[in-house]
Amino acid sequence: MKKVFLADSFKRKLMVALMSVGLVPLIIICILYQNILSNRIVKDTNAASIEKLKYLSMNIERQIDAAEQLLGWITYNQRLEQILKKSYDQVYEKQMDIIEFSSYTTEYAINANVENKIFKILIVNEDGSSFQMGNGYSLLREADIMDAGWMETFQKRTADELVLSMDRYVKDTFVFPMSSRIYDNLTGRPIGWCLLIFQNNMYSDYLISGSEDKGQENLFIINGSGQCIAHTDKNLVGSDMSGVSMVNEILHSGQETGHVTGIYDGEAMILHYYQIPNTNMIEIQGTSLETFLQEKRSMTRLLAVLIITTVAAILFVILYLSNMLMRPINTISEYIKKVPESGFKGNMVLNGDDEFKKIAISINNMEREILQLMEREKREVEVKKKLEFEVLQNQINPHFLYNTLNSIKWIATLQHADTIRDMTSALGRLLQNISKGTDSKIPIYEEMSLLDDYILIQDIRYSGKIQVEYHIGNSEITQAYIVKFLLQPIVENAIFHGIEPKDSGGRIDIYLDRVEEDIHISIVDDGIGMTEEQIASLLYPEEAGKNVRGLSGIGVSNIRERIMMTYGKEYGIEITSRLGEYTKVMIKFPYEREG
């Protein structure tokens, strides 16, 4: 039974590739998007909450300014000063002035939009007399207020502290008291007190009207001591909230605006706060973290659906592509298995015009080329056997000649023909080395010894008209290795084509130098020289239709090719010449101490 997803199967690799390309980036993008969106939601919520608190603070500030303006208007009102300073003969006259002043005060409070916030206004004269304005169903006890020190405690203070009312009939009610001294405008002496008392809903109504769910939102104001002075839940107005850990953290944050998270009233909450400018009051809005969690869960569900959909789409594509691709792959695989049996016919056929069709054509062409290579190799093996036989036959000739020359040498020795003996000895040594082949490397001094044998033969032939001299830069150079029979064909060419046409003999100088990591051997003759065409014919005889060879059967062009094949294309032979003066052949090859 075949396994669908083997460890090295095409389907498995395709699945891994598509998952890596499609699913992994999607998951990474979803995670990044979720984090970015979560941060954006928190950031937007923070910004919206702070903006809302700033907007509400403007109403609170206007309320505070209106309250302070009303207190100032009463304190510096000339009618009130007359009432406090005037000695009335009749009580009703004072009552009439008080009623008139109360009417003016009510009108000012209406214009200042604070008339519904006033709980009571108490005016106390220095002589102990007083009168009250405001709520007609309540009555303040002046003595209690004096004993409690309200006049001094709340003098010139913003209405930011709630205290229990001293009212005789309205019990256990929190109010905002404000007080101010009343002075004589002419003498500057104090003539009385003004106690302005506001209801405890002075700020709460603004919070309720600004709440989105009309009083159900957790929106409140505290003062510097942690007392709740306004709340959308009026039952909490006046309570001490400094014991709540999150509120206490806000009180000690030292920041004008920000937010804290934690457990508030048994629920995970985030409290945004804003310090109302120039006051001792802090606005706080509480938002349940469940709101964030719901949005996050919705976003997570959406991303999960997206990932599942992507996985399903990728699996569908994998099945489709694997079925579409595996058919031609299986056909090619089965065909390749049968190629050795079919004899490399190159007859595979695939329908369609896609890459698999091109692969099939390439396989067919490869089969035909392999068949041609096999046939050519077969022919080459046959030719090689034939050549090896011919080489074996040709090797007999140098051995036969060497043995014959050796016999001639002994006869010349017995007959005291020294010239014949030396010439046959030199020729014998050359033939002996030729019979050993020309592909090996030998030290330069051995190559020079072979060259000396050849020069000896030519010196005898030309009756001493040819002089050869070595110029060795460093004796160590002769220890380096050189390809065998490199120098003899060049010297032979210098004699036959350079010096022999002169009839007067000539000179050959051989220079050996080491240049960095290379060896330069220059062979310079003072012969008739060569033209550029002759140099090209010498180096590239196949192009000129010639085949110039020396004693060993090796031409100058063959030497150039042997050097390049052995050492690389940067090495070889350079020929320079000037007609009637000289020819210089420079051989360049790397310095080697071992063959």
ABEGO torsion letter per residue (X at the ends): XBBABBAABAAAAAAAAAAAAAAAAAAAAAAAAAAAAAAAAAAAAAAAAAAAAAAAAAAAAAAAAAAAAAAAAAAABAAAAAAAABBBABAAAAAAAAAAAAAAAAAAAAAAGAAAABABBBBBBAAGBBBBBEBAABBBBAAAAAAAGAAAAABGBBBABBBBBABAABBGBBBBBBBBBBBBAAAGBBAEBBBBBBBAAAAAAAAAAABAAGGABBBBBBBAAGBBABBABAAABGBBAAABAAAAAAAAAGBABEBBBEBBGGBBBBBBBBBBBGBABBBBBBBBAAAAAAAAAAAAAAAAAAAAAAAAAAAAAAAAAAAAAAAAAAAAAAAAAAAAAAGGAGABBBBEABAAAAAAAAAAAAAAAAAAAAAAAAAAAAAAAAAAAAAAAAAAAAAAAAAAAAAAAAAAAAAGBAAAAAAAAAAAAAAAAAAAEAABBBBAAAAAAAAAAAAAAAAAAAGGABBBBBBBABAAAAABBBBBGAAAAAAAAAAAAAAAAAGAEBBBBBBBBBBEABBBBBBBBABAEBBAAAAAAAABAAAAGBBBBBAAGBBAAAAAAAAAAAAEAABEBBBBBBBGABBBBBBBBBBBABX
